[in-house]
């Protein structure tokens, strides 16, 4: 019984990657701007996280803006979005 189970596991390990490597020609391409949700912490709330959803391109823009803000804060230069 144990040998049969090991043989079955070994067979699936070698066939599943081969099936996954062949692209399906009939399936449509997923949309590039599909919604992505992230969990963000909430300060001062009993509920520790809230879900924030944006498209992929919006998240790229948000992440780039956040990186610019961190860079400017660590280098001492003001950002375009900072207020006096």
C-alpha positions, -999 to +999 in steps of 0.1 A: +000+000+000+028+024+009+046+016-024+014+024-044+010+057-026+047+067-032+043+057-069+012+078-072+029+108-056+060+104-078+038+102-109+019+134-101+051+152-093+065+146-128+032+151-148+018+182-132+048+205-141+047+192-176+010+200-179+015+234-163+043+242-187+020+240-218+001+272-223-036+269-229-044+284-263-082+287-258-081+305-225-084+343-227-056+365-213-064+379-178-069+417-178-039+437-170-057+460-146-073+435-124-081+445-088-056+437-061-066+440-025-041+445+003-046+444+041-035+476+058-033+482+096-057+506+112-044+528+140-068+533+169-093+506+160-104+473+175-103+458+140-066+455+132-068+456+094-088+470+066-089+458+030-078+484+004-084+475-033-068+492-064-059+481-099-024+469-106-014+501-123-027+522-093-007+501-069+024+506-090+018+544-089+011+543-051+042+522-044+064+546-065+050+576-048+056+560-014+092+552-024+098+588-035+084+601-002+107+578+018+137+587-003+130+624+002+125+620+039+157+602+044+177+625+022+163+657+037+148+671+005+111+681+005+087+663-018+064+678-043+034+666-023+047+679+011+033+710+026+053+737+045 
